[in-house]
Amino acid sequence: MIARAAWLCDGVLLVCESESGGRVVAQPASDPLGAEVEEKLTDLTTFLREGPAGWDAAARTQLLDYLASLGGELGLSPSLSEGLHRAREALRRRRPLSLPDRRSGVGLAVERLHRIDERSFYVRGCAWAVGEGVAALTAITPEGERVELQELVSPHPGAAGGFAGLFETSFPTHGAEGWVFEAATGSGRAVEAPASIAPDPLRTIFADAGLAFAGAEELGERHIHPAVHRLNELQRSRTEIVELAGHGEAPESPAISLVIALQRRVDLIEHQIAQFAADPEVGGCELLYVLGEPDQSDALQTLAAELFALYGLPLRLAALTEPAGLPIACDLGASLAGGQRLVFLGSDVIPDRPGWLGAMAAALDAEAAVAAATGKLLHAGEAVDQAGLEYAQGPASGDGRVVHRLRGMHRDAAAAAEACPVAAAGLACLMIDATALAAAGGLRGEYGLADYEGADLSRRLAGIGAELRYVPAAELYRLEGLGAEPEALGEPYARWLHSRFWAEATAGVSA
């Protein structure tokens, strides 16, 4: 090997050879390197100046593609990523920066760029060309890989020429800064725009899921659902549940386990425990609080110790290892619970009086086909919040929205006082046989919202022949949604996903 210059970074050796008229080879560094290579070893700036900087544009582009692949072949460390970025900046063909003024002819703006995983990204922006269309849209990673987006993204109604979509790189990329996007016309006019990875991808994706336009279904199927599904898979793969210090002795083989997911409002458990302590039926159950925000673990344990000293009610505590939503907390909590029957209960739900547990259990005991039951949730003004869930037809797309059954009626209205089968129930108050939960496949964990997660479980229970009952004698107050996740942003996506899975099943079950 005849070396013109060589560069060594994190065990990766780049050598520019002179005899081929312009070629760079990469390989794991051997020990020793060899006298001829070691003599030419230099810093990255000199390496580029002595070799590739003098090549023509086509050769430099080919080299950049090759260099970008090194992260996949040899492992991408932060320092190698930085070196590849510097090489990209030194060798790439630059385009004029895009201007926001659409009179400039060709323009490009990247509104949001989000990382989904190591090689997947969600982008939203717009590209335009006066007098002719945009023929090429390209994303360039900080390490120099080029991804042609024109056939990958879908239209977005945010602006003329708007686009959005999920795309993948062939090789890993670590950089949050230093992305470049290019837009070009068929006649060769081109511009570029910088971009950086933005936080909170779900906020952008859920906002896009709520848009009503001609291409909404394509955007949902090709981009939004795959992106959210990958984020959920990553969340589930890295989230475990660990037990915290409990208080008192719970029953060894409880008939019923109460699984209550907590988010940031850990103080809400005092309201529940004050009511539970006066209820003999709860005293015979396993009480398990599952914290979805692990940074609140110390606060929860301190408060739980104080409340046990005050009320003497045994309770178990557990926390997730990563922040996660209520459905994931409920699902992992169910894996710890020892009861033959489980009760998923919102942290903002307070029983009106003792006897609610027995009433729901009696509904399951009465008929073998009944595997789950829900109660009557009330607002403070005595109006019904929900008496189970049902489905209503969406205003535009005809999808099955999950709505609160009998919402707004007085608690003593005739319909609210009648026990009956219901189409679905949310996780705010749901008693279910543990065996039926397992047979139905547990909680899917993809919706993010308790009502849609419960409705999905209800449909799967129906699929195995299990019935769900509304029990009006089980009356509980809901504290105006305190402690619950805000639903407005994620509801359009949850509605779309539920319709995607269950459109035929819910078609004849409308309000």
Secondary structure, 3 states (H helix, E strand, C coil): CCEEEEEEECCEEEEEECCCCCEEEEEECCCCCCHHHHHHECCHHHHHHHCHHHCCHHHHHHHHHHHHCHHHHHCCCHHHHHHHHHHHHHHCCCCCECCCCHHHCEEEEEEEEEECCCCEEEEEEEEEECCCCEEEEEEECCCCCEEECCCCCEECCCCCCEEEEEEECCCCCCCCCCEEEEEEECCCCEEEEEECCCCCHHHHHHHHHCCCCCCHHHHHHHHHHHHHHHHHHHHHHHCCEEEEEEECCCCCCCCEEEEEEECCCHHHHHHHHHHHCCCHHHHCCEEEEEECCHHHHHHHHHHHHHHHHHHCCCEEEEEECCCCCHHHHHHHHHHHCCCCEEEEEECCEEECCCCHHHHHHHHHHHCCCEEEEEEEEECCCCEEEECCEEEEECCCCCCEEEEECCCCCECCCCHHHCCEECCECCCCEEEEEHHHHHHCCCCCCCCCCHHHHHHHHHHHHHHCCCEEEEEEEEEEEECCCCCCCCCCCCHHHHHHHHHHHHHHHHCCCEC
